[in-house]
Amino acid sequence: MQPCLLIALALLGTVLISRSALASPEVEDEEDVTELEVPEEYSGCRGARDKQALGVPSMPGTATCRYVIISRCRSFRRAQRICARRFRGRLASIHDSHTNTFLVLLARRHTNAGLVWIGAVSQPAKPFPSCHWTDRSPWNYSRWVRGHPLPGRRFCTALCTNNGLWRSVRCKRRLPFICEI
């Protein structure tokens, strides 16, 4: 890894985790996977109780969010399955601006895509679509681009790596994605 990137990650309070153990048939190339750990004070991740429910041990008194960035493009449904089966997690849910900004920066560094899947879904409802996180966490933050979420049908949500705004995208589109584990 480049020294400048290591310094930037250290300043952001992240720790790079070994990627060699992450190879799987679902993700064909370990180059497609980057796993990072985010201290709780920087992120809006859920507490230690929730992390244990996902099978991720946490140190006493500290809860951390760990994210896996998968650069290989998959549909929303396939991305969800990979997060659940391979990493025992879910597509990332975002509950504050710090986490949103952090994930935008990670996605920029580890993919060359303009959009990445996050774990939000919108359902048609009147007068506005209703939204929820696939991990069933509270819907307490959003950062939609103007005019979104789109009405009229079920859409999945992608995080734009250029401006950090969220867009409604057809769920069958293939994009890189972020798992929260």
Secondary structure, 3 states (H helix, E strand, C coil): CCHHHHHHHHHHCCEECCCHHHCCCCCCCHHHEEEEEEECCCCCCCCHHHHHHCCCCCCCCCCEEEEEEEEEEECHHHHHHHHHHHHCCEECCCCCHHHHHHHHHHHHHHCCCCEEEEEEEEECCCCCCEEEECCCCCCCCCCECCCCCCCCCCEEEEEECCCCCEEEECCCCCEEEEEEC
